[in-house]
Amino acid sequence: MSDIDELHQYAIRLAQEQNSSGMVMTIEKELLHYEILNAMDEGGLLDRLVFQGGTSLRLCYGAERYSEDLDFSGGRDFGRKGLDTLKDCVEHAVGDRYHVSINVKEPRQAESLVSAWTVIVDTTPQYKDVPRQRIKIEVASIDAHDPVIRPLKVNYEGLGDYADIMLVVESKEEILADKIESFVCSDHVRYRDLWDLAWLSKQPGVQQNKVQDLRKQKASDYGEINKYMERYPLVQEKIANAFDSDKFVREMSRFLPASRVNRTVAKPLWLLGTKQQLADLFVAYAPDLA
């Protein structure tokens, strides 16, 4: 596929095959994820970064939920030089090929101890009447504690030899720890994280003791030890409010095939059961009060 219009037509066909016409842009973004990861692999960047977040669950662990952005841990020493290298790699491999624009976003000044460096891929710069479609490639200046090596999972035909790509990715336990820490401490609810938390907590072989230790390391890394203790008492209310509104269902309808939506978030009984599952999950991650 040589340009963004051809890629868009392929995404339309894939969405039709899934009976999910509303997911065209989401699928298009995933197709670009493969292109970006391939470019990073060819540029030697994947050797230095650890894949994390919801997209890593889909592309390394086989989760069904689609995602939008690519998140990495770059280590404490990651900075502007590494970001410029990433920008150049993506620009030459993806920007020139698909005529998309590539921009760099500096870290915002924040209370967090971790800086987030971002490359933004604008997939629709030529269409002024179309809402801007963006993919963020975010690299956090923080160390991963439990990296493993996994092959890239290819979800579509005709994508070359991308299955040969190996990624250093956070373990399921570390991703779960990240999402627990984020859900408790964040000022807003990321509804996709609720899905990921439920999915991860049901995965066989996930070691809860390791998750607990990693969660504590995350709190230390982000300078959130006290914040986690202060906000943890609110977590059950946050879960209840999320499931009592329609925002969770609307959000997941954007990131799941129609058949999966019908089997899960469209069913009141599934929502009740998952709400209880998450409530039980967070009971196990109460902060140490000693």
Secondary structure, DSSP 8 states (H G I E B T S, - for coil): --SHHHHHHHHHHHHHHTT-GGGHHHHHHHHHHHHHHHHHHHTTGGGT-EEESHHHHHHHH--S---S-EEEE--TT--HHHHHHHHHHHIIIIIHHHT-EEEEE-----SSS--EEEEEEES-TT-TTS---EEEEEEESS--SSEEEEE----SSS-TTGGG-EEEEE-HHHHHHHHHHHHHH-SS--HHHHHHHHHHHTSTT--HHHHHHHHHHHHHHTT-HHHHHHHGGGHHHHHHHHHHSSHHHHHHHHHS-HHHHHHTTT-HHHHHHHHHHHHHHHHTT-----
